[in-house]
Amino acid sequence: MKVLVDVSIVPIGVGTSLSKYVAECEKILKEAGLKTMLHANGTNVEGDWEEVFDAIKKCHQRVHEIGAPRITTTIRLGTRVDKEQTMEDKIKSVEMKMGK
């Protein structure tokens, strides 16, 4: 099943700068062949359910490996079976309704 996920992985106990941890997760998601869209508070990920969640698990493992003693993650997801829909499709639909 295809899934669209908005994920925010937040290391705890590593100080205030989190960009090195975000970068490590972005690398893992890309290496998994998943389509991603980084935003200010997380990453949108598009792909097969198992592949997406396997990559999120690998992100957790990597973030722990590089020093985070604790992680909190927020995941919002959506699935659709009536038609194929990409992240770009969803954005274009809203933009069209806004007259763009």
KOLRO-863332 format. One record per atom (N, C-alpha, C): x, y, z; residue in one letter; chain; atom name. Coordinates in steps of 0.2 Angstrom, whole numbers, m for minus. Atoms other than C-alpha are relative to their C-alpha. Last residue first. Layout:
KOLRO-863332
+-------+-------+-------+---------+--------+-------+
!     x !     y !     z ! residuo ! cadena ! atomo !
+-------+-------+-------+---------+--------+-------+
!     X !     Y !     Z !       A !      A !    CA !
...
+-------+-------+-------+---------+--------+-------+
This chain:
KOLRO-863332
+-------+-------+-------+---------+--------+-------+
!     x !     y !     z ! residuo ! cadena ! atomo !
+-------+-------+-------+---------+--------+-------+
!    m7 !     0 !     2 !       K !      A !     N !
!   m13 !   150 !   m45 !       K !      A !    CA !
!     1 !    m4 !    m7 !       K !      A !     C !
!    m1 !    m4 !     6 !       G !      A !     N !
!   m31 !   153 !   m43 !       G !      A !    CA !
!     7 !     1 !    m2 !       G !      A !     C !
!    m2 !    m7 !    m2 !       M !      A !     N !
!   m32 !   148 !   m25 !       M !      A !    CA !
!     1 !     4 !    m6 !       M !      A !     C !
!     6 !    m3 !    m3 !       K !      A !     N !
!   m42 !   132 !   m31 !       K !      A !    CA !
!     1 !     7 !     3 !       K !      A !     C !
!     5 !    m1 !     6 !       M !      A !     N !
!   m28 !   128 !   m43 !       M !      A !    CA !
!    m6 !     4 !     3 !       M !      A !     C !
!    m2 !    m6 !     3 !       E !      A !     N !
!   m16 !   130 !   m28 !       E !      A !    CA !
!    m4 !     2 !    m6 !       E !      A !     C !
!     1 !    m5 !    m4 !       V !      A !     N !
!   m25 !   117 !   m18 !       V !      A !    CA !
!     2 !     7 !    m3 !       V !      A !     C !
!     8 !     0 !    m1 !       S !      A !     N !
!   m26 !   104 !   m31 !       S !      A !    CA !
!    m2 !     6 !     4 !       S !      A !     C !
!     3 !    m4 !     6 !       K !      A !     N !
!    m8 !   108 !   m36 !       K !      A !    CA !
!    m7 !     1 !     1 !       K !      A !     C !
!    m2 !    m7 !     0 !       I !      A !     N !
!    m2 !   104 !   m18 !       I !      A !    CA !
!    m3 !     3 !    m6 !       I !      A !     C !
!     3 !    m3 !    m6 !       K !      A !     N !
!   m11 !    87 !   m17 !       K !      A !    CA !
!     1 !     8 !     0 !       K !      A !     C !
!     7 !     0 !     2 !       D !      A !     N !
!    m5 !    82 !   m34 !       D !      A !    CA !
!    m4 !     4 !     5 !       D !      A !     C !
!     1 !    m6 !     5 !       E !      A !     N !
!    13 !    87 !   m29 !       E !      A !    CA !
!    m7 !     0 !    m2 !       E !      A !     C !
!     0 !    m6 !    m4 !       M !      A !     N !
!    12 !    75 !   m14 !       M !      A !    CA !
!    m1 !     6 !    m5 !       M !      A !     C !
!    m7 !    m1 !    m2 !       T !      A !     N !
!     7 !    61 !   m26 !       T !      A !    CA !
!    m1 !     6 !     5 !       T !      A !     C !
!    m1 !    m8 !    m2 !       Q !      A !     N !
!   m10 !    54 !   m28 !       Q !      A !    CA !
!     6 !     1 !     3 !       Q !      A !     C !
!    m7 !    m2 !    m2 !       E !      A !     N !
!   m15 !    37 !   m36 !       E !      A !    CA !
!     0 !     7 !     1 !       E !      A !     C !
!    m4 !    m2 !     6 !       K !      A !     N !
!   m34 !    33 !   m36 !       K !      A !    CA !
!     7 !     2 !     3 !       K !      A !     C !
!     5 !    m1 !     6 !       D !      A !     N !
!   m48 !    25 !   m25 !       D !      A !    CA !
!     4 !     3 !    m6 !       D !      A !     C !
!     1 !     6 !     4 !       V !      A !     N !
!   m36 !    17 !   m13 !       V !      A !    CA !
!    m4 !     1 !    m6 !       V !      A !     C !
!     6 !    m1 !     5 !       R !      A !     N !
!   m29 !    32 !    m3 !       R !      A !    CA !
!     0 !    m6 !    m5 !       R !      A !     C !
!     0 !     5 !     5 !       T !      A !     N !
!   m18 !    32 !    12 !       T !      A !    CA !
!    m6 !     1 !    m4 !       T !      A !     C !
!     6 !     1 !     4 !       G !      A !     N !
!   m13 !    46 !    24 !       G !      A !    CA !
!     1 !    m6 !    m5 !       G !      A !     C !
!     0 !     4 !     7 !       L !      A !     N !
!    m1 !    48 !    37 !       L !      A !    CA !
!    m6 !     0 !    m3 !       L !      A !     C !
!     7 !     0 !     2 !       R !      A !     N !
!     4 !    59 !    52 !       R !      A !    CA !
!     0 !    m3 !    m7 !       R !      A !     C !
!     2 !     3 !     6 !       I !      A !     N !
!    19 !    54 !    62 !       I !      A !    CA !
!    m7 !     2 !    m2 !       I !      A !     C !
!     7 !    m1 !     1 !       T !      A !     N !
!    27 !    63 !    77 !       T !      A !    CA !
!    m1 !    m2 !    m7 !       T !      A !     C !
!     2 !     0 !     7 !       T !      A !     N !
!    43 !    56 !    83 !       T !      A !    CA !
!    m7 !     1 !     0 !       T !      A !     C !
!     7 !     0 !     1 !       T !      A !     N !
!    52 !    58 !   100 !       T !      A !    CA !
!    m2 !     1 !    m7 !       T !      A !     C !
!     3 !    m3 !     6 !       I !      A !     N !
!    70 !    53 !   102 !       I !      A !    CA !
!    m8 !     0 !     1 !       I !      A !     C !
!     7 !     0 !     0 !       R !      A !     N !
!    81 !    49 !   117 !       R !      A !    CA !
!    m3 !     3 !    m6 !       R !      A !     C !
!     2 !     5 !    m4 !       P !      A !     N !
!    99 !    46 !   120 !       P !      A !    CA !
!    m7 !    m1 !     0 !       P !      A !     C !
!     6 !    m2 !    m3 !       A !      A !     N !
!   104 !    55 !   104 !       A !      A !    CA !
!    m2 !    m5 !     5 !       A !      A !     C !
!     0 !    m3 !    m7 !       G !      A !     N !
!   122 !    52 !   101 !       G !      A !    CA !
!    m6 !     2 !     3 !       G !      A !     C !
!    m4 !    m6 !     0 !       I !      A !     N !
!   126 !    47 !    83 !       I !      A !    CA !
!    m1 !     5 !     6 !       I !      A !     C !
!    m7 !     2 !     1 !       E !      A !     N !
!   120 !    29 !    85 !       E !      A !    CA !
!     5 !     7 !     0 !       E !      A !     C !
!    m3 !     3 !    m6 !       H !      A !     N !
!   104 !    35 !    92 !       H !      A !    CA !
!     7 !    m1 !     0 !       H !      A !     C !
!     0 !    m6 !    m5 !       V !      A !     N !
!   100 !    46 !    77 !       V !      A !    CA !
!     3 !    m2 !     7 !       V !      A !     C !
!    m5 !    m4 !     2 !       R !      A !     N !
!   105 !    31 !    66 !       R !      A !    CA !
!     1 !     6 !     5 !       R !      A !     C !
!    m6 !     3 !    m2 !       Q !      A !     N !
!    93 !    19 !    74 !       Q !      A !    CA !
!     6 !     4 !    m1 !       Q !      A !     C !
!    m1 !     1 !    m8 !       H !      A !     N !
!    79 !    31 !    74 !       H !      A !    CA !
!     6 !    m3 !     2 !       H !      A !     C !
!    m1 !    m7 !    m2 !       C !      A !     N !
!    82 !    35 !    55 !       C !      A !    CA !
!     1 !     0 !     8 !       C !      A !     C !
!    m7 !    m1 !     1 !       K !      A !     N !
!    83 !    16 !    52 !       K !      A !    CA !
!     2 !     7 !     2 !       K !      A !     C !
!    m4 !     4 !    m5 !       K !      A !     N !
!    66 !    14 !    59 !       K !      A !    CA !
!     7 !     1 !     0 !       K !      A !     C !
!     1 !    m4 !    m6 !       I !      A !     N !
!    59 !    29 !    48 !       I !      A !    CA !
!     4 !    m4 !     6 !       I !      A !     C !
!    m5 !    m6 !     1 !       A !      A !     N !
!    67 !    20 !    33 !       A !      A !    CA !
!    m1 !     4 !     7 !       A !      A !     C !
!    m7 !     3 !    m1 !       D !      A !     N !
!    58 !     3 !    38 !       D !      A !    CA !
!     5 !     6 !     0 !       D !      A !     C !
!    m1 !     2 !    m7 !       F !      A !     N !
!    42 !    13 !    40 !       F !      A !    CA !
!     6 !    m3 !     1 !       F !      A !     C !
!     0 !    m6 !    m3 !       V !      A !     N !
!    43 !    21 !    22 !       V !      A !    CA !
!     2 !    m2 !     8 !       V !      A !     C !
!    m6 !    m3 !     2 !       E !      A !     N !
!    48 !     4 !    14 !       E !      A !    CA !
!     1 !     7 !     4 !       E !      A !     C !
!    m5 !     3 !    m3 !       E !      A !     N !
!    34 !    m5 !    22 !       E !      A !    CA !
!     7 !     3 !    m1 !       E !      A !     C !
!     0 !     0 !    m8 !       W !      A !     N !
!    21 !     7 !    18 !       W !      A !    CA !
!     6 !    m3 !     3 !       W !      A !     C !
!     3 !     6 !    m3 !       D !      A !     N !
!    27 !    10 !     0 !       D !      A !    CA !
!     0 !     0 !     7 !       D !      A !     C !
!    m2 !     6 !     2 !       G !      A !     N !
!    31 !    28 !    m4 !       G !      A !    CA !
!    m4 !    m6 !     2 !       G !      A !     C !
!     4 !     4 !     4 !       E !      A !     N !
!    30 !    46 !    m1 !       E !      A !    CA !
!     3 !    m7 !    m2 !       E !      A !     C !
!    m3 !     6 !     3 !       V !      A !     N !
!    38 !    55 !    13 !       V !      A !    CA !
!    m5 !    m3 !    m4 !       V !      A !     C !
!     6 !     4 !     3 !       N !      A !     N !
!    34 !    73 !    19 !       N !      A !    CA !
!     4 !    m6 !    m4 !       N !      A !     C !
!    m1 !     2 !     6 !       T !      A !     N !
!    48 !    79 !    31 !       T !      A !    CA !
!    m6 !    m4 !    m3 !       T !      A !     C !
!     0 !     7 !     1 !       G !      A !     N !
!    48 !    89 !    47 !       G !      A !    CA !
!     2 !    m2 !    m8 !       G !      A !     C !
!     1 !     4 !    m7 !       N !      A !     N !
!    46 !   106 !    55 !       N !      A !    CA !
!     0 !    m8 !    m1 !       N !      A !     C !
!    m3 !    m3 !    m6 !       A !      A !     N !
!    53 !   118 !    42 !       A !      A !    CA !
!    m1 !    m4 !     6 !       A !      A !     C !
!     3 !    m6 !    m2 !       H !      A !     N !
!    50 !   107 !    27 !       H !      A !    CA !
!     2 !     2 !     7 !       H !      A !     C !
!    m2 !    m3 !    m7 !       L !      A !     N !
!    59 !    93 !    18 !       L !      A !    CA !
!    m4 !     7 !     1 !       L !      A !     C !
!     0 !    m7 !     1 !       M !      A !     N !
!    50 !    85 !     3 !       M !      A !    CA !
!     1 !     3 !     7 !       M !      A !     C !
!     0 !    m4 !    m6 !       T !      A !     N !
!    54 !    67 !     1 !       T !      A !    CA !
!    m1 !     7 !    m2 !       T !      A !     C !
!     1 !    m7 !     2 !       K !      A !     N !
!    51 !    53 !   m13 !       K !      A !    CA !
!    m1 !     4 !     7 !       K !      A !     C !
!     7 !    m3 !    m1 !       L !      A !     N !
!    58 !    37 !    m6 !       L !      A !    CA !
!     0 !     7 !    m3 !       L !      A !     C !
!     3 !    m1 !     6 !       G !      A !     N !
!    73 !    28 !   m14 !       G !      A !    CA !
!    m7 !     3 !     1 !       G !      A !     C !
!     5 !     5 !     1 !       A !      A !     N !
!    79 !    21 !     2 !       A !      A !    CA !
!    m4 !     0 !    m6 !       A !      A !     C !
!    m3 !     7 !     2 !       E !      A !     N !
!    95 !    30 !     0 !       E !      A !    CA !
!    m5 !    m5 !    m1 !       E !      A !     C !
!    m2 !     0 !     7 !       K !      A !     N !
!    84 !    46 !     0 !       K !      A !    CA !
!     4 !    m6 !    m2 !       K !      A !     C !
!     6 !     0 !     4 !       L !      A !     N !
!    76 !    42 !    16 !       L !      A !    CA !
!     2 !     0 !    m7 !       L !      A !     C !
!     3 !     6 !     0 !       I !      A !     N !
!    92 !    38 !    24 !       I !      A !    CA !
!    m6 !    m1 !    m4 !       I !      A !     C !
!    m4 !     4 !     4 !       K !      A !     N !
!   101 !    54 !    18 !       K !      A !    CA !
!    m3 !    m7 !     0 !       K !      A !     C !
!     2 !    m1 !     7 !       E !      A !     N !
!    86 !    64 !    25 !       E !      A !    CA !
!     4 !    m5 !    m5 !       E !      A !     C !
!     6 !     4 !     2 !       C !      A !     N !
!    88 !    55 !    42 !       C !      A !    CA !
!    m2 !     2 !    m8 !       C !      A !     C !
!    m1 !     7 !     0 !       E !      A !     N !
!   106 !    60 !    43 !       E !      A !    CA !
!    m6 !    m4 !    m2 !       E !      A !     C !
!    m4 !     2 !     6 !       A !      A !     N !
!   103 !    78 !    38 !       A !      A !    CA !
!     1 !    m8 !    m1 !       A !      A !     C !
!     5 !     0 !     6 !       V !      A !     N !
!    89 !    79 !    51 !       V !      A !    CA !
!     4 !    m2 !    m6 !       V !      A !     C !
!     4 !     6 !     0 !       Y !      A !     N !
!   102 !    73 !    64 !       Y !      A !    CA !
!    m5 !     0 !    m5 !       Y !      A !     C !
!    m4 !     6 !     2 !       K !      A !     N !
!   115 !    86 !    59 !       K !      A !    CA !
!    m4 !    m6 !     0 !       K !      A !     C !
!     0 !     1 !     7 !       S !      A !     N !
!   101 !   100 !    59 !       S !      A !    CA !
!     5 !    m6 !    m2 !       S !      A !     C !
!     2 !     7 !     2 !       L !      A !     N !
!    96 !    97 !    77 !       L !      A !    CA !
!     2 !    m1 !    m8 !       L !      A !     C !
!    m1 !     1 !     7 !       S !      A !     N !
!   104 !   112 !    85 !       S !      A !    CA !
!    m1 !    m7 !    m2 !       S !      A !     C !
!     5 !    m3 !     4 !       T !      A !     N !
!    97 !   115 !   102 !       T !      A !    CA !
!     0 !    m1 !    m7 !       T !      A !     C !
!    m1 !    m7 !     1 !       G !      A !     N !
!   106 !   103 !   113 !       G !      A !    CA !
!    m5 !     2 !    m5 !       G !      A !     C !
!    m6 !    m1 !     5 !       V !      A !     N !
!   108 !    84 !   111 !       V !      A !    CA !
!     1 !     7 !    m1 !       V !      A !     C !
!    m6 !     0 !    m4 !       G !      A !     N !
!    96 !    78 !   125 !       G !      A !    CA !
!     7 !     1 !    m4 !       G !      A !     C !
!     0 !    m3 !    m7 !       I !      A !     N !
!    81 !    74 !   115 !       I !      A !    CA !
!     7 !    m1 !     3 !       I !      A !     C !
!    m5 !     3 !    m5 !       P !      A !     N !
!    82 !    70 !    96 !       P !      A !    CA !
!    m1 !     4 !     6 !       P !      A !     C !
!    m3 !    m5 !    m4 !       V !      A !     N !
!    66 !    75 !    86 !       V !      A !    CA !
!     5 !    m3 !     6 !       V !      A !     C !
!    m4 !     4 !    m5 !       I !      A !     N !
!    60 !    65 !    72 !       I !      A !    CA !
!     4 !     5 !     4 !       I !      A !     C !
!    m5 !    m4 !    m4 !       S !      A !     N !
!    46 !    74 !    63 !       S !      A !    CA !
!     3 !    m4 !     5 !       S !      A !     C !
!    m3 !     2 !    m6 !       V !      A !     N !
!    36 !    64 !    50 !       V !      A !    CA !
!     5 !     5 !     2 !       V !      A !     C !
!    m4 !    m6 !    m2 !       D !      A !     N !
!    23 !    69 !    37 !       D !      A !    CA !
!     3 !    m3 !     7 !       D !      A !     C !
!    m1 !    m1 !    m7 !       V !      A !     N !
!    18 !    53 !    28 !       V !      A !    CA !
!     3 !     6 !     1 !       V !      A !     C !
!    m3 !    m7 !    m1 !       L !      A !     N !
!    10 !    49 !    12 !       L !      A !    CA !
!     1 !     1 !     7 !       L !      A !     C !
!     2 !    m4 !    m6 !       V !      A !     N !
!     7 !    30 !    10 !       V !      A !    CA !
!     3 !     7 !    m1 !       V !      A !     C !
!    m3 !    m6 !     0 !       K !      A !     N !
!     6 !    17 !    m4 !       K !      A !    CA !
!    m2 !     5 !     5 !       K !      A !     C !
!     4 !    m6 !     0 !       M !      A !     N !
!     0 !     0 !     0 !       M !      A !    CA !
!     4 !     6 !     0 !       M !      A !     C !
+-------+-------+-------+---------+--------+-------+
